[in-house]
């Protein structure tokens, strides 16, 4: 049986959790959570009462060895993040690698992640794509954008609402104003919005008002 379960949680709409995810969360000895308050709210909603421990970017190195020892002794744990799938622009990779190296069984449940609905509803080619996650904010951004200007596959980025317009301006500069793109905001939530069009059109749309909420950007590959 698996020692470590990776469990995706909703990216907004609380109903987006699988029956198996709920079963696993109910059954484990310990739930490792990026933010115990956020996950505590979800667990309470589903009347799940299991011990919670924080596991995030700032303590994962420090507590890794002791967690692996506990897994080796037979404890079963689930890892959740604030939203979506752990390991996707979220902590996960370190403990998964360490568990596998220790010969432990790791299972990842399929479930919510923001980039899949954003890609699919963009209407851009989805047979091949690259997930770029968050762009570097300063150092390395130019170099990466120059390289990505030649990318032929559809590209996916996570971005904060405060940097969306700036990043669209960079996309215009490096990919050209006429490149097709799509911006999805607040997926699965009350104010879900997807804007498809050229980079210029999307820029005009988001320049007109204050941008709020969570954002996924999808950009067509070169010569699509
Ligand atoms: N683990 C998550 C996943 O599987 O998608 C991603 C976590 S990352 C720290 C948070 C970023 O994911 C946000 O800044 C945004 O780019 C994207 N995101 C998460 N939820 C979203 C939503 N409901 N709508 C749009 N983007 C979302």
Boltz pocket constraint, residues with backbone or C-beta under 6 A from the ligand:
constraints:
  - pocket:
      binder: B
      contacts: [[A, 11], [A, 12], [A, 81], [A, 83], [A, 84], [A, 85], [A, 86], [A, 87], [A, 88], [A, 89], [A, 90], [A, 112], [A, 113], [A, 114], [A, 115], [A, 157], [A, 158], [A, 159], [A, 160], [A, 184], [A, 185], [A, 186], [A, 187], [A, 188], [A, 189], [A, 214], [A, 215], [A, 216]]
      max_distance: 6.0
